[in-house]
Amino acid sequence: MELSDANLQTLTEYLKKTLDPDPAIRRPAEKFLESVEGSQNYPLLLLTLLEKSQENVIKVCASVTFKNYIKRNWRIVEDEPNKICESDRIAIKANIVPLMLSSPEQIQKQLSDAISIIGREDFPQKWPDLLTEMVNRFQSGDFHVINGVLRTAHSLFKRYRHEFKSNELWSEIKLVLGAFALPLTNLFKATIELCSTHANDASALKVLFSSLILIAKLFYSLNFQDLPEFFEDNMETWMTNFHSLLTLDNKLLQTDDEEEAGLLELLKSQICDNAALYAQKYDEEFQPYLPRFVTAIWNLLVTTGQEVKYDLLVSNAIQFLASVCERPHYKHLFEDQNTLTSICEKVIVPNMEFRAADEEAFEDNSEEYIRRDLEGSDIDTRRRAACDLVRGLCRFFEGPVTGIFSGYVNSMLQEYAKNPSVNWKHKDAAIYLVTSLASKAQTQKHGITQANELVNLTEFFVNHIQPDLKSPNVNEFPVLKADGIKYIMIFRNQVPKEQLLVSIPLLINHLQAESIVVHTYAAHALERLFTMRGTNNTTLITAAEMAPFVEVLLTNLFKALTLPGSSENEYIMKAIMRSFSLLQESIIPYIPSVITQLTQKLLAVSKNPSKPHFNHYMFESICLSIRITCKANPDAVGSFEEALFMVFTEILQNDVQEFIPYVFQVMSLLLEMHKNEIPSSYMALFPHLLQPVLWERTGNIPPLVRLLQAYLERGANTIASAAADKIPGLLGVFQKLIASKANDHQGFYLLNSIIEHMPPGSVDQYRKQIFILLFQRLQNSKTTKFIKSFLVFINLYCIKYGALALQEIFDSIQPKMFGMVLEKIIIPEIQKVSGQVEKKICAVGITKILTECPPMMDTEYTKLWTPLLQALIGLFELPEDDTIPDEEHFIDIEDTPGYQTAFSQLAFAGKKEHDPVGQMVNNPRIHLAQSLHKLSTACPGRVPSMLSTSLNAEALQYLQGYLQAASVTLL
């Protein structure tokens, strides 16, 4: 694409269309942009638009499109074409920083993110001047520019907070500190001075405080991995200023907004984070400053109001106290009973209250509420911080803290009892207190794993939780219902099984509650209970115990999906999947209605897939329905195909990328259920599966390979007779996969199925070419994974076509090649093969080479006979060689660049492991002994003499054992 006005105009029109709410206009525009994004100059056209367009909406849209384009394409993936040409890359890096700094803030943010994505790949090696270019801008004195630099630096360096330690990371941080730490410190001091100069100028203060927030965030990132020498030497400057900012209160920076945190709150929150980091990680160096920070943060907590805008500040301040009280040498600060009482009374209890804002979120923004409350993304909520502080205090003061709180819990419950409809929030706080007191250690998978012995959880459950859940009206006191259900979920390992069984019908009943939070929690609690393990690795709750509730459970779960706000509720769909898995054949009577509802849901969400987890569990549920039904009645597969194929066809025709890998997996499962020939409906689809465009998406490769394997297993003869012209296409797919280090194993899966199932005549003409391709790949890039797959393939070929055919095809490519493969690949590398079936294939194949290949007995190949036998005995008896050369260790098999539909394996569409040798050979060791016996009868005297001259003693001993076990001798 040229950098022309006409192209800029075209791009503007398509960008406008991508904002259209009508999918009929939006979708084609998105497809067009996708089709041109590989063209040279495309990213430069976007940058030109966001710089020169007269329309603000186009500028913003171009900046977002550009950022997403960079996210998808900047990374260079091995074996895949470079998606952005070199000249575009150079031009982008040359122009993006100045462009970002001169753009309005909304666009600056997008470009800043793009710079950090590019920096993640190219900085520092391929973009050495980025830092200097940024630091030089600090001198400009223009805070719009300075904040642009700080924002970019923040998005570039914040990964230091969660990267694993490595030499590469250390040297990058060292380079950054060398260039950045001093200018940042000088900027910090200068900005603080400007704040006092402009103390009465509100607009100047806003800009300066935005800078201070970013500077404080950068301080956190640069100090996270280790305490840099520079910051240790300048700790006085940083900590004194941080402390004075914590205690600062400038009326001009206070906001009237009760919801949105102002600059002052954001800055103080970040300073609390920075202080907590130093208190936790560098406590020795930080010791002189700690007492004044504790005092300042304590005063902050006691004087800050309950408004939502202070939430982040309060939670970070509480987290600071929590991190301090857990350290043994700060214990003395909290030992006094009055201090503990004061913390409990003034900090913990007030911050556990359910506020009007929480109630609003519970009712109107339930998705966010659930995410915070259930999934632990509530890191910055007051309740979560207060809960962490309780846990921290219990580490050294469990007795006194439990004592203080027990009094609170009792008085809150008494308040509630006086007038439940008015005082229900007291009970909510009491339940929350009990939960935070009792839970010492928790995991998402198992709930609470360690509990406080001083709290009687079962008694509290029976007296205070169950009565709420037993009340016939599922819609009254929704918050308390949600609390009760969450209590069951959290303490499922502490509450006795009989109480859980009593709870199950109550939970099923609450699936009908109108409140999204309540019916979601009920579904989630059931799903968690169904995954609990009992004795001998079975489920704690059995299908028999669930028998009386099957119908009402399934009815209520599917009904819950029709409740407002829950049509794509992932927790309900996960509970449906888990119920199927637990109940197994007891769901069969309900399958006709269930599968209808699932396909209708599938059709509806395929129009605009937006909830990946929901979609995943929906496909899992479809797979379970198929598996369970067809296990009892294999012929039922046809009715599933009838129900599903119409929707599947629509998904494939509309190219719903997110669903295609799932569709292929379900189709494989259905096709594998067929016992006889392949149905014509599948054959009609076969040519489409070989289209190159499908194979370009990484997420399609594993499920497509499996589907093609299913075609080959069930319909090789049909393909050979009715679709022989498609065999080159099939081999073309193999050729594409084998060329990629990431997908070569998938290429071998396909090739092995072709060799195993296709009638020999149909692939004769291609055989030699297949081997040539494999040898070319061996020469160009030999990896351990490739070698292992190659060994399995040649031995499978040997089993299928015979050892002589294997020797002949090698030697027809190049004289004496068979010997080279034995000497250079099979003998030295066979120990690397892993997996029961793979080892068995190799053992049977090598046995054939040893005993059914005449050239091994009377040509120059004979010298390899004993080493090959020795290698085979090694495969049987020595531990697997799992060493991988260093440079291969870092090849990412599953690494997909940017956003692509990555492959999501459906657990319940799992493929049974297939053994191509099967019953032909049960015990490969005995098979070796019998084959050697047969060989020695054909040429008496030869085998023992070859063994005695060059097989080592240990291997000979093992071989004697095989011969004895097989009751044969060598002649």
Secondary structure, 3 states (H helix, E strand, C coil): CCCCHHHHHHHHHHHHHHCCCCHHHHHHHHHHHHHHCCCCCHHHHHHHHHHHCCCHHHHHHHHHHHHHHHHHHCCCCCCCCCCCCHHHHHHHHHHHHHHHHHCCHHHHHHHHHHHHHHHHHHCCCCCCCHHHHHHHHHHHCCHHHHHHHHHHHHHHHHHHHCCCCCHHHHHHHHHHHHHHHHHHHHHHHHHHHHHHHCCCCHHHHHHHHHHHHHHHHHHHHHHHCCCCHHHHHCHHHHHHHHHHHHCCCCHHHCCCCCCCCCHHHHHHHHHHHHHHHHHHHCHHHHHHHHHHHHHHHHHHHHHCCCCHHHHHHHHHHHHHHHHHHCCHHHHHHHCCHHHHHHHHHHHHHHHHCCCHHHHHHHHHCHHHHHHHHHCCCCCCCHHHHHHHHHHHHHHHHHHHHHHHHHHHHHHHHHHHHHCHHHHHHHHHHHHHHHHHHHEEEEECCCEEEEECCCCCHHHHHHHHHHHHHHCCCCCCCHHHHHHHHHHHHHCCCCCCHHHHHHHHHHHHHHCCCCCHHHHHHHHHHHHHHHCCECHHHCECCCHHHHHHHHHHHHHHHHHHCCCCCCCCCHHHHHHHHHHHHHHHHHHHHHHHHHHHHHHHHHHHHHCCCCCHHHHHHHHHHHHHHHHHHHHHCHHHHHHHHHHHHHHHHHHHHCCCCCCHHHHHHHHHHHHHHCCCCCCHHHHHHHHHHCCHHHHCCHHHHHHHHHHHHHHHHHHHHHHHHHCHHHHHHHHHHHHHHHCCCCCHHHHHHHHHHHHHHCCHHHHHHHHHHHHHHHHHHHHHCCCHHHHHHHHHHHHHHHHHHCHHHHHHHHHHHCCCHHHHHHHHHHHHHHHHCCCHHHHHHHHHHHHHHHHCCCHHHHCHHHHHHHHHHHHHHHHHHCCCCCCCCHHHCCCCCCCCCCCCCCCCCCHHHCCCCCCCCHHHCCCHHHHHHHHHHHHHHHCCCHHHHHHHHHCCHHHHHHHHHHHHHCCCCCC
